Amino acid sequence: MPQSRFRAIEGTRDYYGKEGDRFDRVIGFAADLFRKYGYARLRTPIFENPELFARSIGRATDIVEKEMYTFTPGSDSVTLRPEGTAGAVRAYLQHGMDKTGGLVKFWYEGPMFRRERPQKGRQRQFHQIGVEAIGSPDPLLDAEIISLGLRYYEYAGVPGAGLRLNSIGCPREECRPAYRRLLHEAVRPDIEKFCPNCRSRIDRNILRLFDCKVPGCRELARNLPKSHEHLCPECSGHFDAVCEAVRALGGAFTIDSSLVRGLDYYTKTVFEYTHDALGSQNAIGGGGRYDGLVEELGGNPTPGAGFALGIERILIAMETAGGCACACPLQVFGVAMGGSARRAMAGMLARFRAAGFSADMDYGERSFKAQLRLANRRGAMCCLILGGNELERGEILVKNMADGGGQETVALADCLGNVRKLLPC
């Protein structure tokens, strides 16, 4: 049999069938839940000006230095977005939302792109769901966002999500700059033990030491001074308030001093969601506060916070949990024999769909037995069986596939009402 030589590019993948349905359900859960928290849908382009990411994420990060896909198709360079926050803040400023006053809340979903080594739960084209709340410094907002992520995992059927919290302080001289100086002194005796990549970043952004995946570097970093123990009074009070509010909202967490996240725009609160289904690289989402990002991109000083959840990683966790996010089973399958019956069945299924049922039929003119086998493979809860004779009599056979095959002949006009009693809509 001929076979195409074309394959998906490494680090990308196709979603179809049940997995495609689960993917859509993951997004559907977000749309439903985030709306209840007051977040409006935001869609931004998948490519932006490269400088947007260099200024927001940080020039000394792995993402900007190694992982961005940047092209120059004409005279202008464009970068496929590696994350969603920078584009959201750009849109916030470009469309004057900073002039309205008050808190602006977005949610988004879509593909992101990073040139990474593909591995479990990590692709070069990956997908994220995220929220951004711009306009308030309140630690209660941090707590709401953190608890919203935990609530999402519960809502989507992903039990066992963990939460790690930290604070990396603010740009005040007595806060993060003082902590960086402390780190420089602490690493000096062991500087040659760090990997070349870490050594190159010590002077540019020493916090990146905590982001290194090399085991030896991680072990060295574990003994360094802890950021949340060297905060200015304001950041210390903010972090205490965030922890207290998260506890009050029912969230269990671990304070992790090595957590700095991989993006330079973060200030104060940073957090990460984890799940054992991912193994050692167990992050399934994360976020934090970015009080300086709006100003960095040309706006007035404006606080903000948000998170991003990895859809691929959510799907892995769901599968481990028993497929909790599988698509709803097909409720109604139409089995029809003969051209007139097929046309009548198509019209009937349209009415079922309008009434809120999931419904489908065979479009390959299979035999009666083959159509029933197809209904079984599709997991149909109910079959509607219609042939020429039944059509002439104005009748249809309703077969309950869920209770061992009980069936009843009803009038065509009563079919929808009969199935509505049989199945949940």
N, C-alpha and C positions, 0 to 999 in steps of 0.2 A: 504494500500500500504506500502511495507517495506520502512523504512527510516533509513539512516545511523546514528549511534550515534556519529560519528566524526564531530567536528566543528572546525573552525579556532580558534586558541588560542587567548585568550583575548588580545586586543591591536594589533591584526593583522587583515587583511581583504583581501578579494579577489576583483579583478577588472576584469570585463568581460562585454561583450556587449557594449552598448554605453559608459558606464563609462570607460571601458578598452580602447576604441577608444579615448576618451578625454584625458586619461592618456598619451597615445602615442603622441597625438597632442601637449600636454604640452612640452614633450621632443623634439618633432620635431621643435617647435617654437624656442627652445633654440639652437638646432643644427644649424638652419638657421641663427639666429640673431648673435650668438656669433662668428660664423665664419667670419661674416662681420666686426667684431671688432678685428680680428686677434688672436682669441683664438683657440688653438688646442685641440682635444679630449684627455682626460686622463682617463684611467681605472686603478683602484687600487684594491687590494684584499679587501674583506669585513671583514677580521680579520687581526689584527696586534699584535705586542708585547704590552702588557698592559703598559709598561713603556713609550712607545711613547706618549700615551695619558696623563699619569700622568705628564710628563715633559712639554707637550705643553699646555694642557687645564688647568692644575693646580690641585695640590693635595687637595686643600681646596675648590674645587667647588662641587656643587651638583652632576654633571655628574660623576666625579671620585669617590666621596665618596659613592654615593648611586645608581647611575643609570647604570653603565656599566655592560654588560654581559661578564664576564670573566670565562674561562673554563681551566681546566688542563687535556687534554685528554691523555697525556703521561707525559713526564718529563718537557715539556715546557707549559707555560700558554699562552693563546691567548685571545684577547678581540674583540668582534664584534664591528666594528667601530661605535662610537656615533656621529661622524661628519667627514667632508671630508678634512679639511685643513691639519691636521697633516700627513695623508697619502700622500697627494700631495707634501708636503715639504720633507717627507722622500724619495719619488720617485725622486724628484728634486736633492737631494744629492746623493742618491745611484747610479743614472745613470750619474753622472758627469755633469749635466746641469749647475751647478754653475761654471764650468770651461770654458764655452763657452763665457761668457761675455754678457752684454746686458740684455734686458728684456725677460723673459720667461712667456708666457701666456697660461694657461690651462683652459678648462672647463670640468666638470664631471657631472654625474648623477648616482643615484643608491640608494639602501636601506641603512638606518642607524638604529641603535638600542639603545634604552634607556629604562631602567626599570622605567617608569613613570606611573602615574595614567591615564588611557585612558580617553579622553574627546574629545569634538568637535575639529577636526583638529589636534589632538595629539594622536599618536599611539606608541606602543612599537617598532614595525617595521614601520618606516616612510621613506619617500623618499625625496631626495633633488636634486636640480640643483645648481651647484656652479661654480664660476670662481675664479681663483687665478692668480695674476700678480706679479712675483717675480723679483726684480732687480732694482727698481727705488724708490727714496724717493719723487718724484715730486708730489706736491699737485694736479697737473692737472690729474695725474693718479687716485688719490682718486676720483676726480670729474667724470672722465670717467667711473669708475666702478659704482659709485653711480647712475649716469644718465643711465648707461646700464641697471641696475635693473629696473628703472622706465620705460625705453623704452621697456623692456621685457614685463612688465605688459600691456602696451598699445598694443604691438605687438600680445600678446596672447588674447586680448579681456577682460582685467580686468580693467575697468575704476575705478577711485576713490581711487587709492593707495596713501597713505600718506607717508611722509618721516620725520623721526626724526634724528637729528644730535647732536653729542657731541664730545668733545675731553677729553681723560683721561690722557693726558700728556705722559711723557717718564720717564725712570728710573733715569735720572739725579737727584742728591741730592736736587737741588733747585726746582724740578718739582714734580713728583708724590710722592716721599718720604716726601717732605715738606707738600704736601696736605694731605697725610695720617696722619701725626702728627697733622695737623689742625683738621682733623676729630676726632681723639682720644680725643682732648680737648673738641670738641663740643658735643660728645656723653656722656662724663663722667657724667654730671648731670642726664641724663635719661637712663643710661645703664641698669637699672633693668626693664625698660619698654619694652625693646626689647625681642623678643622671645628667648628661649634657644639656638636655632640654630644660631641666629645672635650673641648672646653673646659669643658663642664658637668660632666665627670667627673674632671677633673684633681684636684680637692680631695676628691672622694668615693672614687675608686678609680683611681689614675693608671695601674695596670697595664692598664686597659681600652684605653689608647692603642694597645697592640700588637694589640688585637682589632679595630680599625677597618678596614673594607673600602674606605674612600675612598683612592684612589691617592696623593694628596698627603700624607695622614696616614701612610700606610704608608712613604712615602719618608722623611718626617721621623723616624719611629720607628726606621728602620734605623740611624740615626746616634746613637741614645741609648745610654747605658751598658748593658752586657749583664748580665742577672741572674745567670747561672752564674759570672760573674767577681767577684761581690760577695756571696758566701755566707758564713755563719758557718762555723767549722771543722767542726762536726758535719754540716751540710748539704753542705759541699764534699766531705767524706769519703764521705758517703752517695752523692752523685752519682758520684764516681769509682768507687765499688764497683759501682753499678748499670751504668755503662758497661762496666766490666771483665767483669761477669757476662754481660751481653748479648752481648759479643764472644765469650766462652767458649761460649755457647750457639749460636753461628753466626749471629748477627744483625748485619747491616750497617746503619749508621745515620749520620745527619748531626746534629750539634749545632746547633740553631736558637734563637738568643737571642730571636727575636720570638715564640716559641711560649709562650703563657700559658694557653691554653684559655679558654672563655667562662664558666666557672663558678667562683665565689669559694671553693668549699670545697677547692680543690686546694692542696697543700703539697708542697714538695720536687719529686719527679719529675713531669713532665708529658711526654706523648708523643702522636704523631699518626701514623697510617698514611695513605699517599698512593698514588694511582694515576693515571697519565697519561690514562686513559680519561675522567676527569672534567673535563679541561681545566684552566683557571686555578684554579677552586675544587675542588682535587683531593683533599681529605680524604675518606677512606672509613671512618675510625674513629679513635678516640683515647681517651685516659684519663689516669690519673695516681694519685698518692697523695693521700689526704684524712685526715690524721692528727687533725684537729680536728673532724670532722663529727659523730662519735658524741657527743662532749661538747656540741657546739652544739645537738644535738637532745635533750639531757637525760640522757645517759649518762655514765659515767666516761670519762676520757681513754683512748681506744682507737684505735690506728692502723688504717688500711685503705687498700686500693688496688683499682683495677679499670679496666675499659674498656667502651666501647660501640661496636659496629660497625653501620653503616647498611645495612640489607638492600637498599634501593633502589639504593644506590651499589655494593654488591657485585654486584647483577644487571647493572648497566651494565658493570662491569669484566669480568664473566664473558662477557657478549655480545661484548665486544671481544676476549677471549681465545679466541673460537671456540665459545662455548656449552658450556663444560666442565661446567656443572652442569645440563645438560638432564636431564629425567627419564629413567629407564631405559625403553627401548622396550617396547611391549606384546609379551609373549612369545607368548601364545596367543589366537587369535580363533576363535570358534565360528561356523560357517556351517551353518545348519539349515533344512530345508524341510519344512513340515507341522507341525501342532500337537504330535503325539507326539514327533517328532524335536526340536522346540524345547524341550519339557519335559525330555527326556532330556539335551539339551545343557546346559541350565541346571544340572542336577544334576551333570553331569560337570565343568563349569567350577568349581563349588563345591569339588569334590575337588582340582582343580588349584590353586586359591587356597590351600586348606588345606595343600597340599604346598609352598607358597612361590612359585608362579608368579604373574605378573600375567596376568590372563585377562579377556576380555570377549566379548560377542556382540551381534548386532543385535536390537533390541527394537521394530523398526518393520515387521516382516514384509516386508522388501524382497525383490526377486527374487534368484536365485542370483548373477547377475553383479553386481548392485548390492551385495550383501554382500561379494563379493570385492574390489570397488573400495573399499568402506569399510575392509576389512582393510588394503589397501595404503595408504590415507590415514592410518590409525592407526599405520602402521609395524610391523605385526605380523610377528613372526619365524616364526610357524608358524600354519597354519590347520587346524582340525579340521572335516571336512565330513561331514554326517550327513543322510540323507534317510530316508523311510519304508522303502524296500527295504533299505538298509543296516541300519536298526534291526532289521528282522525277521531278518536274517541274523546279527545280533550283531557287525557290523563297522563300521568307521569309516575314512574316508580321512584320512591325515595328510599335509599338504602343506607342504614346507619352503620358506618364502617367501624365505629368505636365499641359497639356492644356485641360483636361477633357476627354481624351481618343481618340483623333484623331489618325487615323492609315492609313498606306499605305503599299501596297505590292510592294516589290522591288526585283530585282535579287540578289541572294546570293552573287555574286561577287561584287555588289555595296553596300552591307549592311554597311560596315565600313564607307565608304564615306558619305552615307546617314545620319548615326547617327552622324558623325562628324559635319555635317551642323546643326544638330538638337540640339546638346549638346556641352557645353564647355568641353575641354579635361583637 
